[in-house]
């Protein structure tokens, strides 16, 4: 008889590295994040800095930075995630739930995302109005401007062909790679010791903090929690990837058509919009989001009990 590589002679599944050595899942998740951080932020970041010759992004080096960013995500995030997932479980399907969600679930997830983007846009508008001491502002403003300019340079495209490449770099690859890490490896590890919803929220918080953008940390955490809940309720990393892709692709398309990507950086206070009108919009977007999200929760009500 030929045995499955994950089965013993008794037909039972062999324990994974984490199970065999009794590694606490939370410690394993933390260690995994540290490994990926060192590889991507430090190793890949240093290589990019040396090859490009600095941190300034311009039309002369933007394609090189895009390629290096994409390669860094694949080599320093995706590959380690796949290896670490093997240590967490002998079965990849236990870590990465590849169920293809029904069309209604996907539609509700995307519509909810669009409404959530608008809510966070308004949040960032009010955040920009918070008074900051002048001394602190002199430190924060240059850093914020650098992040804005870097983002705009990376997503700005001057042709449809370049737009397709930008979407590949800033939307498709991050959606696959980051969701496998956060909604796959990290969330599944945490689910071994916490209820599914709590694991989704915790993984979402880690996702937001991991992006190291203090000016958009609340929206990033919110999006991370939303993606995590999608993965938990639909029992599918695919739906989280889809929502993540749409979120990033919309930013690239908005930049191509020269629309401000305010989902990330917020409405600028100098436009002086009517505060009452903004609050009305906030209530409207929140109401629509709650309605859409409640519908999504309803149609996925039995899903979490179908999968361990």
C-alpha positions in Angstrom: 0.0 0.0 0.0 1.3 3.5 -0.9 0.8 6.0 1.9 0.0 9.6 1.6 3.0 11.8 2.6 1.0 13.1 5.5 -0.2 9.7 6.8 1.4 7.1 9.0 1.0 3.3 8.6 -2.1 3.6 10.8 -3.7 6.0 8.4 -3.6 8.9 10.8 -2.1 12.3 9.9 1.5 12.9 11.1 1.8 15.9 13.4 3.2 19.1 12.0 6.4 20.7 13.3 4.3 23.0 15.5 2.3 20.1 16.9 5.3 17.8 17.3 7.3 20.4 19.2 4.3 21.9 21.0 5.0 25.4 19.8 2.3 27.8 20.9 0.4 29.0 17.8 0.6 32.6 18.9 4.4 32.4 19.3 4.6 30.7 16.0 2.6 33.5 14.4 4.8 36.1 16.1 8.0 34.3 14.9 6.6 34.1 11.4 6.0 37.8 11.3 9.5 38.6 12.6 11.0 36.3 9.9 9.0 37.9 7.1 9.7 41.4 8.5 13.5 40.8 8.5 13.4 39.3 5.0 11.2 41.9 3.3 11.7 45.1 5.2 15.4 44.8 5.9 16.9 42.4 3.4 14.8 43.2 0.4 14.6 46.9 1.4 18.3 47.2 1.6 18.8 45.4 -1.7 16.3 47.8 -3.4 18.0 50.8 -1.8 21.5 49.7 -3.0 20.3 48.9 -6.6 18.2 52.0 -7.0 20.7 54.3 -5.2 18.3 55.9 -2.7 14.6 56.2 -1.7 13.5 58.9 -4.2 11.0 57.6 -6.7 11.0 59.2 -10.1 10.1 58.4 -13.8 13.7 57.1 -14.3 13.7 54.5 -11.6 10.0 53.8 -11.0 9.9 50.7 -13.2 13.0 49.2 -11.4 11.4 49.9 -8.0 8.2 48.3 -9.1 10.0 45.2 -10.3 12.1 45.0 -7.2 9.0 45.5 -5.0 7.2 42.7 -6.8 10.2 40.4 -6.6 10.7 41.2 -3.0 7.1 40.3 -2.1 7.3 37.0 -4.0 10.7 35.9 -2.7 10.7 37.4 0.8 7.0 37.1 1.7 5.3 34.4 -0.4 8.0 31.8 -0.3 8.6 32.0 3.4 4.8 32.0 4.0 4.5 28.7 2.1 7.4 27.1 4.0 6.0 28.3 7.4 2.6 27.1 6.5 4.0 23.6 6.0 5.4 23.8 9.6 2.0 24.8 10.9 0.1 22.1 9.2 0.8 19.1 7.0 -2.1 20.0 4.8 -2.0 23.3 2.9 -5.8 23.3 2.6 -5.9 23.6 6.4 -4.0 26.9 6.3 -5.1 28.3 2.9 -8.8 27.7 2.4 -9.2 27.8 -1.4 -13.0 27.5 -1.5 -14.4 29.6 -4.4 -17.1 31.7 -2.9 -20.5 32.0 -4.6 -21.1 35.1 -6.7 -23.5 36.8 -4.2 -20.9 36.6 -1.4 -18.3 38.2 -3.7 -20.6 40.9 -4.8 -21.6 41.8 -1.3 -18.0 41.7 -0.2 -16.9 44.1 -2.9 -19.9 46.5 -2.4 -19.2 46.6 1.3 -15.5 47.4 0.6 -16.5 50.3 -1.7 -18.7 51.8 1.1 -16.0 51.2 3.7 -13.5 53.1 1.6 -15.8 56.1 1.6 -16.2 55.9 5.4 -12.4 55.8 5.8 -12.0 58.7 3.4 -14.2 60.8 5.6 -12.5 59.6 8.7 -9.1 60.8 7.2 -10.7 64.1 6.4 -11.5 64.7 10.0 -8.2 63.2 11.1 -6.4 65.9 9.1 -8.3 68.5 10.9 -7.0 67.5 14.3 -4.6 70.2 15.6 -1.0 69.1 16.0 1.7 71.1 17.9 3.9 73.0 15.5 7.0 71.2 16.6 5.5 67.8 15.9 4.0 69.0 12.6 7.4 70.0 11.3 8.6 66.4 11.9 5.4 64.6 10.6 4.6 66.7 7.5 7.8 65.9 5.6 7.4 62.2 6.4 3.7 62.2 5.3 4.6 64.1 2.1 7.3 61.6 1.3 4.8 58.7 1.7 2.3 60.4 -0.4 4.7 61.2 -3.2 6.2 57.7 -3.1 2.7 56.2 -3.4 1.6 58.5 -6.2 4.8 57.8 -8.2 4.4 54.0 -7.8 0.7 54.0 -8.9 0.9 56.7 -11.6 0.6 55.4 -15.1 0.8 57.2 -18.4 -0.6 54.5 -20.7 -3.0 51.6 -20.5 -0.1 49.2 -20.8 1.6 50.8 -17.8 -1.6 50.8 -15.9 -1.8 47.1 -16.4 1.7 46.7 -15.1 0.9 48.9 -12.1 -2.2 46.9 -11.2 -0.1 43.8 -11.3 2.5 45.3 -9.0 0.3 47.2 -6.5 -2.9 45.1 -6.6 -2.6 41.6 -7.9 0.7 40.5 -6.3 0.1 42.1 -2.9 -3.5 40.8 -2.8 -2.2 37.2 -3.3 0.9 37.4 -1.2 -0.4 39.5 1.7 -3.6 37.5 2.0 -1.7 34.2 2.1 0.4 35.6 4.9 -2.2 37.4 7.0 -5.5 35.7 6.3 -3.8 32.4 5.6 -0.9 31.7 7.8 -1.3 34.2 10.7 -5.1 34.1 11.0 -5.1 30.3 10.8 -2.4 30.0 13.5 -4.4 32.3 15.8 -7.6 30.4 15.1 -6.0 27.4 16.9 -6.3 29.2 20.2 -8.9 31.9 19.7 -12.5 31.9 18.2 -12.6 32.7 14.5 -13.9 36.2 14.8 -11.3 37.2 17.4 -8.6 35.7 15.2 -9.8 37.7 12.2 -9.7 40.9 14.2 -6.3 40.2 15.6 -4.9 39.3 12.2 -6.5 42.5 10.9 -4.8 44.7 13.5 -1.4 43.1 12.8 -2.0 43.7 9.0 -2.7 47.4 9.6 0.3 47.9 11.9 2.6 45.9 9.6 2.2 48.5 6.8 4.1 51.1 8.9 1.9 54.0 7.8 1.0 56.0 10.9 -1.2 58.4 9.0 -3.5 55.7 7.7 -3.3 53.1 10.5 -7.0 53.2 11.4 -8.2 52.6 7.8 -5.5 49.9 7.3 -6.5 48.1 10.5 -10.2 48.5 9.5 -9.5 47.0 6.0 -7.5 44.2 7.6 -10.3 43.3 10.0 -12.8 43.4 7.1 -10.6 41.1 5.0 -10.2 38.8 8.0 -14.0 38.6 8.6 -14.5 37.8 4.9 -12.1 34.9 5.2 -13.7 33.7 8.4 -17.3 33.9 7.3 -16.8 32.6 3.8 -14.1 30.1 4.8 -12.2 31.3 1.8 -8.9 33.2 1.3 -10.0 33.8 -2.3 -12.7 36.3 -1.3 -10.2 38.2 0.9 -7.8 38.3 -2.0 -10.5 39.6 -4.3 -11.5 42.4 -2.0 -7.8 43.3 -1.4 -7.2 43.3 -5.1 -10.2 45.6 -5.8 -9.2 48.0 -3.0 -5.7 48.5 -4.5 -6.7 48.4 -8.1 -9.2 51.2 -7.5 -6.4 53.4 -6.2 -4.3 52.7 -9.4 -7.3 53.4 -11.7 -8.1 56.6 -9.7 -4.5 57.8 -10.2 -4.5 57.0 -13.9 -7.7 59.1 -14.4 -6.1 61.8 -12.2 -8.5 61.5 -9.4 -7.2 61.9 -5.9 -6.7 58.6 -4.1 -8.3 59.9 -1.0 -9.1 56.4 0.3 -5.5 56.3 1.5 -4.5 59.9 2.2 -7.9 61.6 2.9 -9.6 64.8 1.7 -7.4 67.8 2.0 -8.7 70.4 4.5 -7.9 73.3 2.1 -10.8 72.3 -0.1 -13.0 73.5 2.8 -16.0 71.3 2.2 -19.2 71.8 4.1 -18.9 69.9 7.4 -22.6 69.2 7.7 -22.6 67.8 4.2 -19.6 65.6 5.0 -21.4 64.3 8.1 -24.5 63.5 6.1 -22.3 61.5 3.6 -20.7 59.7 6.5 -24.1 58.6 7.9 -25.2 57.6 4.4 -22.1 55.5 3.6 -22.3 53.9 7.1 -25.9 53.0 6.6 -25.4 51.5 3.2 -22.3 49.6 4.5 -24.2 48.2 7.5 -27.1 47.1 5.2 -24.7 45.4 2.7 -22.6 43.8 5.5 -25.7 42.5 7.3 -26.8 40.8 4.0 -23.3 39.3 3.6 -23.4 38.0 7.2 -26.8 36.5 6.6 -25.9 34.5 3.5 -22.7 33.2 5.2 -24.5 32.3 8.4 -24.1 28.6 8.0 -20.6 28.7 6.4 -18.5 28.8 9.6 -20.1 25.6 10.9 -19.3 23.7 7.7 -15.5 24.0 8.0 -13.4 23.2 11.1 
